[in-house]
Amino acid sequence: MTDKLTEDYNQLNGAASDTHLVSQIRTNISNIMLLNMQAIQRKSNIAEKTADTSIFWVALIGSFCFLIAFILLVNLPGNIANPIKELTESIKQIAKQNYSQRVHFEKHNEFGELASSFNTMAEKLEEYKAGNLEKLMMEKKRIETLINNMNDPVMVLMKTVSLFS
């Protein structure tokens, strides 16, 4: 169409009064404008489809991100606070001299290492308490034995003192 328009224009330059040629040029220009409008419409439709697809994917990804954020909002504080609460309760039990208290975290992270260290400490305290209790019981038995055996010499001593008086 542009070649036809160029050809008609060049002919018009040679014969400026040809009305049929002017009408043909106007028709060519109209056809080119129509063709351009159709191209614009086609590109507009493509852009609209691309925008719709983009909106769909942005909405889908946004919803997915919101879902992940909501799940983290609900679960993350509990994942941090629950082990700390459990450890705090165990520490209170140890303070009450309940050395058999243990913490069990199945995770292999900082909380797992903390639980392992806490359990080792509780075990050592339990061993120390048992060792001290055993020593005290032995000392008590020894003193009781001494006291039980002292009755006889004390009685003899008391009789001896009463004879001399």
ROVEX-163412 format. One record per atom (N, C-alpha, C): residue number from 1; residue in three letters; chain; atom name; x, y, z. Coordinates in nm, 2 decimals, padded with zeros to 4 digits. Example, Ala and Ser with C-alpha at 12.3 -4.5 7.8 and 13.67 -1.06 7.14 Angstrom:
1 | ala | A | N | 01.32 | -00.57 | 00.78
1 | ala | A | CA | 01.23 | -00.45 | 00.78
1 | ala | A | C | 01.32 | -00.33 | 00.78
2 | ser | A | N | 01.28 | -00.22 | 00.71
2 | ser | A | CA | 01.37 | -00.11 | 00.71
2 | ser | A | C | 01.29 | 00.00 | 00.79
END
This chain:
1 | met | A | N | 00.08 | -00.12 | 00.00
1 | met | A | CA | 00.00 | 00.00 | 00.00
1 | met | A | C | 00.09 | 00.12 | 00.00
2 | thr | A | N | 00.20 | 00.12 | 00.07
2 | thr | A | CA | 00.28 | 00.24 | 00.07
2 | thr | A | C | 00.35 | 00.26 | -00.06
3 | asp | A | N | 00.38 | 00.14 | -00.13
3 | asp | A | CA | 00.44 | 00.15 | -00.26
3 | asp | A | C | 00.34 | 00.21 | -00.36
4 | lys | A | N | 00.22 | 00.17 | -00.35
4 | lys | A | CA | 00.11 | 00.22 | -00.44
4 | lys | A | C | 00.09 | 00.37 | -00.41
5 | leu | A | N | 00.10 | 00.41 | -00.28
5 | leu | A | CA | 00.08 | 00.55 | -00.24
5 | leu | A | C | 00.20 | 00.63 | -00.30
6 | thr | A | N | 00.32 | 00.58 | -00.29
6 | thr | A | CA | 00.43 | 00.65 | -00.34
6 | thr | A | C | 00.42 | 00.67 | -00.49
7 | glu | A | N | 00.38 | 00.56 | -00.56
7 | glu | A | CA | 00.37 | 00.57 | -00.70
7 | glu | A | C | 00.26 | 00.67 | -00.74
8 | asp | A | N | 00.15 | 00.67 | -00.68
8 | asp | A | CA | 00.04 | 00.77 | -00.71
8 | asp | A | C | 00.08 | 00.91 | -00.68
9 | tyr | A | N | 00.16 | 00.93 | -00.57
9 | tyr | A | CA | 00.21 | 01.06 | -00.54
9 | tyr | A | C | 00.30 | 01.11 | -00.64
10 | asn | A | N | 00.39 | 01.02 | -00.69
10 | asn | A | CA | 00.49 | 01.06 | -00.79
10 | asn | A | C | 00.41 | 01.10 | -00.92
11 | gln | A | N | 00.31 | 01.03 | -00.95
11 | gln | A | CA | 00.23 | 01.06 | -01.07
11 | gln | A | C | 00.15 | 01.19 | -01.05
12 | leu | A | N | 00.11 | 01.22 | -00.93
12 | leu | A | CA | 00.04 | 01.35 | -00.90
12 | leu | A | C | 00.13 | 01.47 | -00.92
13 | asn | A | N | 00.26 | 01.45 | -00.89
13 | asn | A | CA | 00.36 | 01.56 | -00.91
13 | asn | A | C | 00.37 | 01.60 | -01.06
14 | gly | A | N | 00.35 | 01.50 | -01.14
14 | gly | A | CA | 00.35 | 01.53 | -01.29
14 | gly | A | C | 00.22 | 01.58 | -01.34
15 | ala | A | N | 00.11 | 01.55 | -01.28
15 | ala | A | CA | -00.02 | 01.59 | -01.32
15 | ala | A | C | -00.10 | 01.64 | -01.20
16 | ala | A | N | -00.08 | 01.76 | -01.16
16 | ala | A | CA | -00.14 | 01.81 | -01.04
16 | ala | A | C | -00.29 | 01.83 | -01.04
17 | ser | A | N | -00.35 | 01.83 | -01.16
17 | ser | A | CA | -00.49 | 01.85 | -01.17
17 | ser | A | C | -00.58 | 01.73 | -01.18
18 | asp | A | N | -00.52 | 01.61 | -01.17
18 | asp | A | CA | -00.59 | 01.48 | -01.19
18 | asp | A | C | -00.66 | 01.45 | -01.06
19 | thr | A | N | -00.80 | 01.47 | -01.07
19 | thr | A | CA | -00.88 | 01.44 | -00.95
19 | thr | A | C | -00.89 | 01.29 | -00.91
20 | his | A | N | -00.89 | 01.21 | -01.02
20 | his | A | CA | -00.90 | 01.07 | -00.99
20 | his | A | C | -00.77 | 01.02 | -00.92
21 | leu | A | N | -00.66 | 01.08 | -00.95
21 | leu | A | CA | -00.54 | 01.04 | -00.88
21 | leu | A | C | -00.54 | 01.09 | -00.73
22 | val | A | N | -00.59 | 01.21 | -00.71
22 | val | A | CA | -00.61 | 01.26 | -00.57
22 | val | A | C | -00.70 | 01.17 | -00.49
23 | ser | A | N | -00.81 | 01.13 | -00.55
23 | ser | A | CA | -00.90 | 01.04 | -00.49
23 | ser | A | C | -00.83 | 00.91 | -00.46
24 | gln | A | N | -00.75 | 00.86 | -00.55
24 | gln | A | CA | -00.68 | 00.73 | -00.53
24 | gln | A | C | -00.58 | 00.75 | -00.42
25 | ile | A | N | -00.51 | 00.86 | -00.41
25 | ile | A | CA | -00.42 | 00.89 | -00.30
25 | ile | A | C | -00.49 | 00.89 | -00.16
26 | arg | A | N | -00.61 | 00.95 | -00.16
26 | arg | A | CA | -00.69 | 00.96 | -00.04
26 | arg | A | C | -00.73 | 00.82 | 00.00
27 | thr | A | N | -00.77 | 00.74 | -00.09
27 | thr | A | CA | -00.81 | 00.60 | -00.06
27 | thr | A | C | -00.69 | 00.52 | -00.01
28 | asn | A | N | -00.57 | 00.54 | -00.07
28 | asn | A | CA | -00.45 | 00.47 | -00.02
28 | asn | A | C | -00.42 | 00.52 | 00.12
29 | ile | A | N | -00.43 | 00.65 | 00.15
29 | ile | A | CA | -00.40 | 00.70 | 00.28
29 | ile | A | C | -00.50 | 00.64 | 00.38
30 | ser | A | N | -00.63 | 00.63 | 00.34
30 | ser | A | CA | -00.73 | 00.57 | 00.43
30 | ser | A | C | -00.70 | 00.43 | 00.46
31 | asn | A | N | -00.66 | 00.35 | 00.35
31 | asn | A | CA | -00.63 | 00.21 | 00.37
31 | asn | A | C | -00.51 | 00.19 | 00.46
32 | ile | A | N | -00.41 | 00.28 | 00.45
32 | ile | A | CA | -00.29 | 00.27 | 00.53
32 | ile | A | C | -00.33 | 00.30 | 00.68
33 | met | A | N | -00.42 | 00.40 | 00.70
33 | met | A | CA | -00.46 | 00.44 | 00.83
33 | met | A | C | -00.54 | 00.32 | 00.89
34 | leu | A | N | -00.63 | 00.26 | 00.81
34 | leu | A | CA | -00.71 | 00.15 | 00.86
34 | leu | A | C | -00.61 | 00.03 | 00.90
35 | leu | A | N | -00.51 | 00.01 | 00.81
35 | leu | A | CA | -00.42 | -00.10 | 00.84
35 | leu | A | C | -00.34 | -00.07 | 00.97
36 | asn | A | N | -00.30 | 00.06 | 00.99
36 | asn | A | CA | -00.24 | 00.10 | 01.12
36 | asn | A | C | -00.33 | 00.08 | 01.24
37 | met | A | N | -00.45 | 00.12 | 01.22
37 | met | A | CA | -00.55 | 00.11 | 01.33
37 | met | A | C | -00.57 | -00.04 | 01.37
38 | gln | A | N | -00.57 | -00.13 | 01.27
38 | gln | A | CA | -00.59 | -00.27 | 01.30
38 | gln | A | C | -00.46 | -00.32 | 01.37
39 | ala | A | N | -00.34 | -00.27 | 01.33
39 | ala | A | CA | -00.22 | -00.31 | 01.39
39 | ala | A | C | -00.22 | -00.26 | 01.54
40 | ile | A | N | -00.27 | -00.14 | 01.56
40 | ile | A | CA | -00.27 | -00.09 | 01.70
40 | ile | A | C | -00.37 | -00.17 | 01.78
41 | gln | A | N | -00.49 | -00.20 | 01.72
41 | gln | A | CA | -00.58 | -00.28 | 01.79
41 | gln | A | C | -00.53 | -00.42 | 01.83
42 | arg | A | N | -00.46 | -00.48 | 01.73
42 | arg | A | CA | -00.40 | -00.62 | 01.76
42 | arg | A | C | -00.29 | -00.61 | 01.87
43 | lys | A | N | -00.21 | -00.50 | 01.87
43 | lys | A | CA | -00.11 | -00.49 | 01.97
43 | lys | A | C | -00.17 | -00.45 | 02.10
44 | ser | A | N | -00.28 | -00.38 | 02.10
44 | ser | A | CA | -00.35 | -00.35 | 02.22
44 | ser | A | C | -00.41 | -00.47 | 02.28
45 | asn | A | N | -00.47 | -00.56 | 02.20
45 | asn | A | CA | -00.52 | -00.69 | 02.25
45 | asn | A | C | -00.41 | -00.77 | 02.31
46 | ile | A | N | -00.30 | -00.78 | 02.24
46 | ile | A | CA | -00.18 | -00.85 | 02.30
46 | ile | A | C | -00.14 | -00.80 | 02.43
47 | ala | A | N | -00.13 | -00.66 | 02.44
47 | ala | A | CA | -00.09 | -00.60 | 02.56
47 | ala | A | C | -00.19 | -00.62 | 02.67
48 | glu | A | N | -00.32 | -00.62 | 02.64
48 | glu | A | CA | -00.43 | -00.65 | 02.74
48 | glu | A | C | -00.42 | -00.79 | 02.79
49 | lys | A | N | -00.39 | -00.89 | 02.70
49 | lys | A | CA | -00.38 | -01.03 | 02.74
49 | lys | A | C | -00.26 | -01.04 | 02.83
50 | thr | A | N | -00.15 | -00.98 | 02.79
50 | thr | A | CA | -00.03 | -00.98 | 02.87
50 | thr | A | C | -00.05 | -00.92 | 03.01
51 | ala | A | N | -00.12 | -00.81 | 03.02
51 | ala | A | CA | -00.16 | -00.75 | 03.14
51 | ala | A | C | -00.24 | -00.84 | 03.23
52 | asp | A | N | -00.34 | -00.90 | 03.17
52 | asp | A | CA | -00.43 | -00.99 | 03.24
52 | asp | A | C | -00.35 | -01.11 | 03.30
53 | thr | A | N | -00.26 | -01.17 | 03.21
53 | thr | A | CA | -00.17 | -01.28 | 03.26
53 | thr | A | C | -00.08 | -01.23 | 03.37
54 | ser | A | N | -00.03 | -01.11 | 03.36
54 | ser | A | CA | 00.06 | -01.06 | 03.46
54 | ser | A | C | -00.02 | -01.04 | 03.59
55 | ile | A | N | -00.14 | -00.99 | 03.58
55 | ile | A | CA | -00.22 | -00.97 | 03.70
55 | ile | A | C | -00.25 | -01.10 | 03.77
56 | phe | A | N | -00.28 | -01.20 | 03.69
56 | phe | A | CA | -00.31 | -01.33 | 03.74
56 | phe | A | C | -00.19 | -01.39 | 03.82
57 | trp | A | N | -00.07 | -01.38 | 03.76
57 | trp | A | CA | 00.05 | -01.44 | 03.82
57 | trp | A | C | 00.09 | -01.35 | 03.94
58 | val | A | N | 00.08 | -01.22 | 03.94
58 | val | A | CA | 00.11 | -01.14 | 04.05
58 | val | A | C | 00.01 | -01.17 | 04.17
59 | ala | A | N | -00.12 | -01.19 | 04.14
59 | ala | A | CA | -00.21 | -01.22 | 04.24
59 | ala | A | C | -00.19 | -01.36 | 04.30
60 | leu | A | N | -00.15 | -01.46 | 04.21
60 | leu | A | CA | -00.12 | -01.59 | 04.26
60 | leu | A | C | 00.00 | -01.59 | 04.35
61 | ile | A | N | 00.11 | -01.53 | 04.30
61 | ile | A | CA | 00.23 | -01.52 | 04.38
61 | ile | A | C | 00.21 | -01.44 | 04.51
62 | gly | A | N | 00.14 | -01.33 | 04.50
62 | gly | A | CA | 00.11 | -01.26 | 04.62
62 | gly | A | C | 00.03 | -01.34 | 04.72
63 | ser | A | N | -00.07 | -01.41 | 04.67
63 | ser | A | CA | -00.15 | -01.50 | 04.77
63 | ser | A | C | -00.06 | -01.60 | 04.83
64 | phe | A | N | 00.03 | -01.66 | 04.75
64 | phe | A | CA | 00.12 | -01.76 | 04.80
64 | phe | A | C | 00.21 | -01.70 | 04.91
65 | cys | A | N | 00.27 | -01.59 | 04.88
65 | cys | A | CA | 00.35 | -01.52 | 04.98
65 | cys | A | C | 00.28 | -01.48 | 05.10
66 | phe | A | N | 00.15 | -01.44 | 05.09
66 | phe | A | CA | 00.07 | -01.41 | 05.20
66 | phe | A | C | 00.04 | -01.53 | 05.29
67 | leu | A | N | 00.02 | -01.64 | 05.22
67 | leu | A | CA | 00.00 | -01.77 | 05.29
67 | leu | A | C | 00.12 | -01.81 | 05.37
68 | ile | A | N | 00.24 | -01.80 | 05.31
68 | ile | A | CA | 00.36 | -01.83 | 05.38
68 | ile | A | C | 00.38 | -01.74 | 05.49
69 | ala | A | N | 00.36 | -01.61 | 05.47
69 | ala | A | CA | 00.38 | -01.51 | 05.58
69 | ala | A | C | 00.28 | -01.54 | 05.70
70 | phe | A | N | 00.16 | -01.58 | 05.67
70 | phe | A | CA | 00.06 | -01.61 | 05.77
70 | phe | A | C | 00.10 | -01.74 | 05.85
71 | ile | A | N | 00.15 | -01.84 | 05.78
71 | ile | A | CA | 00.19 | -01.96 | 05.84
71 | ile | A | C | 00.31 | -01.93 | 05.93
72 | leu | A | N | 00.40 | -01.85 | 05.89
72 | leu | A | CA | 00.52 | -01.81 | 05.97
72 | leu | A | C | 00.47 | -01.73 | 06.09
73 | leu | A | N | 00.38 | -01.64 | 06.07
73 | leu | A | CA | 00.33 | -01.56 | 06.18
73 | leu | A | C | 00.26 | -01.65 | 06.29
74 | val | A | N | 00.19 | -01.75 | 06.25
74 | val | A | CA | 00.13 | -01.84 | 06.34
74 | val | A | C | 00.22 | -01.94 | 06.41
75 | asn | A | N | 00.32 | -01.99 | 06.33
75 | asn | A | CA | 00.40 | -02.10 | 06.38
75 | asn | A | C | 00.53 | -02.06 | 06.44
76 | leu | A | N | 00.59 | -01.95 | 06.39
76 | leu | A | CA | 00.73 | -01.91 | 06.43
76 | leu | A | C | 00.74 | -01.87 | 06.57
77 | pro | A | N | 00.65 | -01.79 | 06.63
77 | pro | A | CA | 00.66 | -01.76 | 06.77
77 | pro | A | C | 00.65 | -01.88 | 06.86
78 | gly | A | N | 00.57 | -01.98 | 06.82
78 | gly | A | CA | 00.55 | -02.10 | 06.90
78 | gly | A | C | 00.68 | -02.19 | 06.89
79 | asn | A | N | 00.74 | -02.19 | 06.77
79 | asn | A | CA | 00.86 | -02.27 | 06.76
79 | asn | A | C | 00.98 | -02.21 | 06.84
80 | ile | A | N | 00.97 | -02.09 | 06.87
80 | ile | A | CA | 01.08 | -02.03 | 06.95
80 | ile | A | C | 01.04 | -02.03 | 07.10
81 | ala | A | N | 00.91 | -01.99 | 07.13
81 | ala | A | CA | 00.87 | -01.98 | 07.27
81 | ala | A | C | 00.85 | -02.11 | 07.34
82 | asn | A | N | 00.80 | -02.21 | 07.27
82 | asn | A | CA | 00.77 | -02.34 | 07.34
82 | asn | A | C | 00.90 | -02.40 | 07.39
83 | pro | A | N | 01.01 | -02.41 | 07.32
83 | pro | A | CA | 01.13 | -02.47 | 07.38
83 | pro | A | C | 01.18 | -02.39 | 07.50
84 | ile | A | N | 01.16 | -02.26 | 07.49
84 | ile | A | CA | 01.21 | -02.17 | 07.60
84 | ile | A | C | 01.12 | -02.19 | 07.72
85 | lys | A | N | 00.99 | -02.21 | 07.70
85 | lys | A | CA | 00.90 | -02.24 | 07.81
85 | lys | A | C | 00.93 | -02.37 | 07.88
86 | glu | A | N | 00.96 | -02.47 | 07.79
86 | glu | A | CA | 00.99 | -02.61 | 07.84
86 | glu | A | C | 01.12 | -02.60 | 07.92
87 | leu | A | N | 01.22 | -02.53 | 07.87
87 | leu | A | CA | 01.35 | -02.52 | 07.94
87 | leu | A | C | 01.33 | -02.44 | 08.07
88 | thr | A | N | 01.25 | -02.34 | 08.07
88 | thr | A | CA | 01.22 | -02.26 | 08.20
88 | thr | A | C | 01.15 | -02.35 | 08.30
89 | glu | A | N | 01.06 | -02.43 | 08.26
89 | glu | A | CA | 00.99 | -02.52 | 08.36
89 | glu | A | C | 01.09 | -02.63 | 08.41
90 | ser | A | N | 01.18 | -02.67 | 08.33
90 | ser | A | CA | 01.28 | -02.77 | 08.37
90 | ser | A | C | 01.38 | -02.70 | 08.47
91 | ile | A | N | 01.42 | -02.58 | 08.44
91 | ile | A | CA | 01.51 | -02.51 | 08.53
91 | ile | A | C | 01.44 | -02.49 | 08.67
92 | lys | A | N | 01.31 | -02.46 | 08.67
92 | lys | A | CA | 01.23 | -02.45 | 08.80
92 | lys | A | C | 01.23 | -02.58 | 08.87
93 | gln | A | N | 01.22 | -02.69 | 08.80
93 | gln | A | CA | 01.22 | -02.83 | 08.86
93 | gln | A | C | 01.36 | -02.86 | 08.92
94 | ile | A | N | 01.47 | -02.82 | 08.85
94 | ile | A | CA | 01.60 | -02.83 | 08.90
94 | ile | A | C | 01.62 | -02.75 | 09.03
95 | ala | A | N | 01.57 | -02.63 | 09.03
95 | ala | A | CA | 01.57 | -02.54 | 09.15
95 | ala | A | C | 01.50 | -02.60 | 09.27
96 | lys | A | N | 01.40 | -02.68 | 09.24
96 | lys | A | CA | 01.33 | -02.75 | 09.35
96 | lys | A | C | 01.40 | -02.89 | 09.38
97 | gln | A | N | 01.52 | -02.90 | 09.34
97 | gln | A | CA | 01.60 | -03.02 | 09.36
97 | gln | A | C | 01.55 | -03.15 | 09.30
98 | asn | A | N | 01.47 | -03.14 | 09.19
98 | asn | A | CA | 01.42 | -03.25 | 09.11
98 | asn | A | C | 01.52 | -03.27 | 09.00
99 | tyr | A | N | 01.63 | -03.34 | 09.03
99 | tyr | A | CA | 01.75 | -03.35 | 08.94
99 | tyr | A | C | 01.72 | -03.45 | 08.83
100 | ser | A | N | 01.61 | -03.52 | 08.84
100 | ser | A | CA | 01.58 | -03.62 | 08.74
100 | ser | A | C | 01.51 | -03.56 | 08.62
101 | gln | A | N | 01.48 | -03.43 | 08.63
101 | gln | A | CA | 01.42 | -03.36 | 08.52
101 | gln | A | C | 01.51 | -03.35 | 08.40
102 | arg | A | N | 01.45 | -03.38 | 08.28
102 | arg | A | CA | 01.53 | -03.37 | 08.15
102 | arg | A | C | 01.45 | -03.29 | 08.05
103 | val | A | N | 01.52 | -03.24 | 07.95
103 | val | A | CA | 01.46 | -03.17 | 07.84
103 | val | A | C | 01.49 | -03.25 | 07.72
104 | his | A | N | 01.38 | -03.26 | 07.63
104 | his | A | CA | 01.40 | -03.34 | 07.51
104 | his | A | C | 01.35 | -03.26 | 07.39
105 | phe | A | N | 01.45 | -03.21 | 07.32
105 | phe | A | CA | 01.42 | -03.14 | 07.19
105 | phe | A | C | 01.48 | -03.23 | 07.08
106 | glu | A | N | 01.39 | -03.26 | 06.99
106 | glu | A | CA | 01.44 | -03.35 | 06.88
106 | glu | A | C | 01.51 | -03.28 | 06.77
107 | lys | A | N | 01.52 | -03.15 | 06.77
107 | lys | A | CA | 01.58 | -03.08 | 06.67
107 | lys | A | C | 01.73 | -03.07 | 06.69
108 | his | A | N | 01.80 | -03.07 | 06.58
108 | his | A | CA | 01.95 | -03.06 | 06.59
108 | his | A | C | 01.99 | -02.92 | 06.55
109 | asn | A | N | 01.95 | -02.82 | 06.64
109 | asn | A | CA | 01.99 | -02.68 | 06.62
109 | asn | A | C | 02.03 | -02.63 | 06.76
110 | glu | A | N | 02.03 | -02.50 | 06.78
110 | glu | A | CA | 02.07 | -02.44 | 06.90
110 | glu | A | C | 01.99 | -02.49 | 07.02
111 | phe | A | N | 01.86 | -02.51 | 07.00
111 | phe | A | CA | 01.78 | -02.57 | 07.11
111 | phe | A | C | 01.82 | -02.71 | 07.14
112 | gly | A | N | 01.85 | -02.79 | 07.05
112 | gly | A | CA | 01.90 | -02.92 | 07.07
112 | gly | A | C | 02.03 | -02.93 | 07.15
113 | glu | A | N | 02.12 | -02.84 | 07.11
113 | glu | A | CA | 02.25 | -02.83 | 07.19
113 | glu | A | C | 02.22 | -02.78 | 07.33
114 | leu | A | N | 02.13 | -02.68 | 07.35
114 | leu | A | CA | 02.10 | -02.63 | 07.48
114 | leu | A | C | 02.04 | -02.75 | 07.56
115 | ala | A | N | 01.95 | -02.82 | 07.50
115 | ala | A | CA | 01.88 | -02.94 | 07.58
115 | ala | A | C | 01.99 | -03.04 | 07.62
116 | ser | A | N | 02.08 | -03.07 | 07.53
116 | ser | A | CA | 02.19 | -03.16 | 07.56
116 | ser | A | C | 02.27 | -03.11 | 07.68
117 | ser | A | N | 02.31 | -02.99 | 07.68
117 | ser | A | CA | 02.39 | -02.93 | 07.78
117 | ser | A | C | 02.31 | -02.93 | 07.92
118 | phe | A | N | 02.18 | -02.89 | 07.91
118 | phe | A | CA | 02.10 | -02.89 | 08.03
118 | phe | A | C | 02.09 | -03.03 | 08.09
119 | asn | A | N | 02.07 | -03.13 | 08.00
119 | asn | A | CA | 02.05 | -03.27 | 08.05
119 | asn | A | C | 02.18 | -03.32 | 08.11
120 | thr | A | N | 02.30 | -03.28 | 08.06
120 | thr | A | CA | 02.43 | -03.31 | 08.12
120 | thr | A | C | 02.44 | -03.25 | 08.25
121 | met | A | N | 02.40 | -03.12 | 08.27
121 | met | A | CA | 02.41 | -03.05 | 08.39
121 | met | A | C | 02.32 | -03.12 | 08.50
122 | ala | A | N | 02.20 | -03.16 | 08.46
122 | ala | A | CA | 02.10 | -03.22 | 08.55
122 | ala | A | C | 02.16 | -03.36 | 08.59
123 | glu | A | N | 02.22 | -03.43 | 08.50
123 | glu | A | CA | 02.28 | -03.56 | 08.53
123 | glu | A | C | 02.39 | -03.55 | 08.63
124 | lys | A | N | 02.48 | -03.45 | 08.61
124 | lys | A | CA | 02.59 | -03.42 | 08.71
124 | lys | A | C | 02.54 | -03.38 | 08.84
125 | leu | A | N | 02.43 | -03.30 | 08.85
125 | leu | A | CA | 02.37 | -03.26 | 08.98
125 | leu | A | C | 02.31 | -03.38 | 09.05
126 | glu | A | N | 02.25 | -03.46 | 08.97
126 | glu | A | CA | 02.19 | -03.58 | 09.03
126 | glu | A | C | 02.29 | -03.67 | 09.09
127 | glu | A | N | 02.41 | -03.69 | 09.01
127 | glu | A | CA | 02.52 | -03.77 | 09.06
127 | glu | A | C | 02.58 | -03.71 | 09.19
128 | tyr | A | N | 02.59 | -03.58 | 09.19
128 | tyr | A | CA | 02.65 | -03.51 | 09.30
128 | tyr | A | C | 02.56 | -03.53 | 09.42
129 | lys | A | N | 02.43 | -03.51 | 09.40
129 | lys | A | CA | 02.34 | -03.52 | 09.51
129 | lys | A | C | 02.34 | -03.67 | 09.57
130 | ala | A | N | 02.34 | -03.76 | 09.48
130 | ala | A | CA | 02.34 | -03.90 | 09.52
130 | ala | A | C | 02.47 | -03.93 | 09.59
131 | gly | A | N | 02.58 | -03.88 | 09.54
131 | gly | A | CA | 02.71 | -03.90 | 09.61
131 | gly | A | C | 02.72 | -03.84 | 09.75
132 | asn | A | N | 02.67 | -03.72 | 09.76
132 | asn | A | CA | 02.66 | -03.65 | 09.89
132 | asn | A | C | 02.57 | -03.72 | 09.99
133 | leu | A | N | 02.45 | -03.77 | 09.93
133 | leu | A | CA | 02.36 | -03.84 | 10.02
133 | leu | A | C | 02.41 | -03.97 | 10.07
134 | glu | A | N | 02.48 | -04.04 | 09.98
134 | glu | A | CA | 02.55 | -04.16 | 10.02
134 | glu | A | C | 02.65 | -04.14 | 10.12
135 | lys | A | N | 02.73 | -04.04 | 10.11
135 | lys | A | CA | 02.83 | -04.01 | 10.21
135 | lys | A | C | 02.76 | -03.97 | 10.35
136 | leu | A | N | 02.66 | -03.89 | 10.34
136 | leu | A | CA | 02.58 | -03.86 | 10.46
136 | leu | A | C | 02.52 | -03.98 | 10.53
137 | met | A | N | 02.47 | -04.07 | 10.45
137 | met | A | CA | 02.41 | -04.19 | 10.51
137 | met | A | C | 02.52 | -04.28 | 10.57
138 | met | A | N | 02.63 | -04.29 | 10.51
138 | met | A | CA | 02.74 | -04.36 | 10.57
138 | met | A | C | 02.79 | -04.30 | 10.70
139 | glu | A | N | 02.80 | -04.17 | 10.70
139 | glu | A | CA | 02.84 | -04.10 | 10.82
139 | glu | A | C | 02.73 | -04.12 | 10.93
140 | lys | A | N | 02.61 | -04.11 | 10.90
140 | lys | A | CA | 02.50 | -04.13 | 10.99
140 | lys | A | C | 02.51 | -04.27 | 11.05
141 | lys | A | N | 02.53 | -04.37 | 10.97
141 | lys | A | CA | 02.54 | -04.51 | 11.02
141 | lys | A | C | 02.66 | -04.52 | 11.11
142 | arg | A | N | 02.77 | -04.46 | 11.08
142 | arg | A | CA | 02.89 | -04.47 | 11.16
142 | arg | A | C | 02.86 | -04.41 | 11.30
143 | ile | A | N | 02.80 | -04.29 | 11.29
143 | ile | A | CA | 02.77 | -04.22 | 11.42
143 | ile | A | C | 02.67 | -04.30 | 11.50
144 | glu | A | N | 02.57 | -04.36 | 11.44
144 | glu | A | CA | 02.47 | -04.44 | 11.51
144 | glu | A | C | 02.54 | -04.56 | 11.57
145 | thr | A | N | 02.63 | -04.62 | 11.50
145 | thr | A | CA | 02.70 | -04.74 | 11.55
145 | thr | A | C | 02.79 | -04.70 | 11.67
146 | leu | A | N | 02.85 | -04.58 | 11.66
146 | leu | A | CA | 02.93 | -04.53 | 11.77
146 | leu | A | C | 02.84 | -04.51 | 11.89
147 | ile | A | N | 02.73 | -04.45 | 11.87
147 | ile | A | CA | 02.64 | -04.41 | 11.98
147 | ile | A | C | 02.59 | -04.54 | 12.04
148 | asn | A | N | 02.55 | -04.64 | 11.96
148 | asn | A | CA | 02.50 | -04.76 | 12.01
148 | asn | A | C | 02.61 | -04.84 | 12.09
149 | asn | A | N | 02.73 | -04.83 | 12.05
149 | asn | A | CA | 02.84 | -04.90 | 12.12
149 | asn | A | C | 02.88 | -04.82 | 12.24
150 | met | A | N | 02.85 | -04.70 | 12.25
150 | met | A | CA | 02.90 | -04.62 | 12.36
150 | met | A | C | 02.81 | -04.64 | 12.49
151 | asn | A | N | 02.70 | -04.70 | 12.47
151 | asn | A | CA | 02.61 | -04.72 | 12.59
151 | asn | A | C | 02.68 | -04.80 | 12.69
152 | asp | A | N | 02.75 | -04.91 | 12.65
152 | asp | A | CA | 02.81 | -05.00 | 12.75
152 | asp | A | C | 02.93 | -04.93 | 12.82
153 | pro | A | N | 03.02 | -04.87 | 12.76
153 | pro | A | CA | 03.13 | -04.80 | 12.84
153 | pro | A | C | 03.08 | -04.69 | 12.93
154 | val | A | N | 02.98 | -04.62 | 12.88
154 | val | A | CA | 02.92 | -04.51 | 12.96
154 | val | A | C | 02.86 | -04.57 | 13.09
155 | met | A | N | 02.79 | -04.68 | 13.07
155 | met | A | CA | 02.73 | -04.74 | 13.19
155 | met | A | C | 02.83 | -04.79 | 13.29
156 | val | A | N | 02.94 | -04.85 | 13.24
156 | val | A | CA | 03.05 | -04.89 | 13.33
156 | val | A | C | 03.11 | -04.77 | 13.40
157 | leu | A | N | 03.13 | -04.67 | 13.32
157 | leu | A | CA | 03.19 | -04.55 | 13.38
157 | leu | A | C | 03.10 | -04.49 | 13.48
158 | met | A | N | 02.97 | -04.49 | 13.46
158 | met | A | CA | 02.87 | -04.43 | 13.56
158 | met | A | C | 02.87 | -04.52 | 13.68
159 | lys | A | N | 02.88 | -04.65 | 13.67
159 | lys | A | CA | 02.88 | -04.73 | 13.79
159 | lys | A | C | 03.01 | -04.71 | 13.87
160 | thr | A | N | 03.12 | -04.69 | 13.80
160 | thr | A | CA | 03.25 | -04.67 | 13.86
160 | thr | A | C | 03.24 | -04.54 | 13.94
161 | val | A | N | 03.19 | -04.44 | 13.88
161 | val | A | CA | 03.18 | -04.31 | 13.95
161 | val | A | C | 03.08 | -04.32 | 14.06
162 | ser | A | N | 02.98 | -04.39 | 14.06
162 | ser | A | CA | 02.88 | -04.40 | 14.17
162 | ser | A | C | 02.95 | -04.48 | 14.28
163 | leu | A | N | 03.03 | -04.58 | 14.26
163 | leu | A | CA | 03.10 | -04.65 | 14.36
163 | leu | A | C | 03.20 | -04.56 | 14.44
164 | phe | A | N | 03.27 | -04.48 | 14.38
164 | phe | A | CA | 03.36 | -04.39 | 14.44
164 | phe | A | C | 03.29 | -04.27 | 14.51
165 | ser | A | N | 03.17 | -04.25 | 14.49
165 | ser | A | CA | 03.11 | -04.14 | 14.56
165 | ser | A | C | 03.05 | -04.18 | 14.68
END
